[in-house]
């Protein structure tokens, strides 16, 4: 069978009729991933954006088996689902979880670490909208430096988020995970290939997806894909994999577009000064110097 792509992807919808905002990067992540994984999926979604919009009786949005876990418990419930399926002798199934940045990098990190350590056969997908969006746009550890949130305000003595974004991809890789990848709603063909690859990994897979939220980020809902592509072109997001103990850079642009084109397109960054921009560029350049000198360059 040919690898899944935009031309041959199924027309069946396994996540539909939900109540997410138009232009929601998280809901697009679920929709596309489930098309690749198929109807033999057991899906775990924690308390958060996607459970809030996907489990509204009688308009249940999942066309596969799906359950809501506790906010920090996505990976542990996935492990239990996989163990139960094995005990029942089920075959040709996938235990897949979808959690946001807070439920992954903050309160869900402990159980995710345990699942990776056990090498449970699960697929964990983080849709990263860079804040706790469902509860009012509070900062998470994946909120980037300079971003305005309700808990990192902007004013005469406040400049938004003061910390840099936690590198969850490399944290997962540091466990010696079977497969990890970054992806973006600005590079859908790359994302589909990585989900397809995760389906066939005999162990734990982790995919970290750049999934903008126009409400929390402050841009028009029609610009989700455009914003995602701008993040890639200016180098503030990257596409990569970790497999067989090696880091692989899937996209290596010769030069970057101005970061201002990405940052100032969003309300959460419009307060940034030239000095703030310089700090962001320096952090970006250090990351790319490491990737270009130490990682293998190869497309998926």
PyMOL commands that set and color helices and strands:
alter all, ss='L'
color gray80, all
select helices_A, chain A and resi 25-37+49-54+74-87+101-106+109-118+168-173+188-199+214-217+221-233+259-263+267-269+274-294
alter helices_A, ss='H'
color red, helices_A
select strands_A, chain A and resi 41-46+55-56+59-60+65-69+94-100+123-128+154-155+158-159+179-184+205-210+240-243+246-249+296-297
alter strands_A, ss='S'
color yellow, strands_A
deselect
rebuild
show_as cartoon
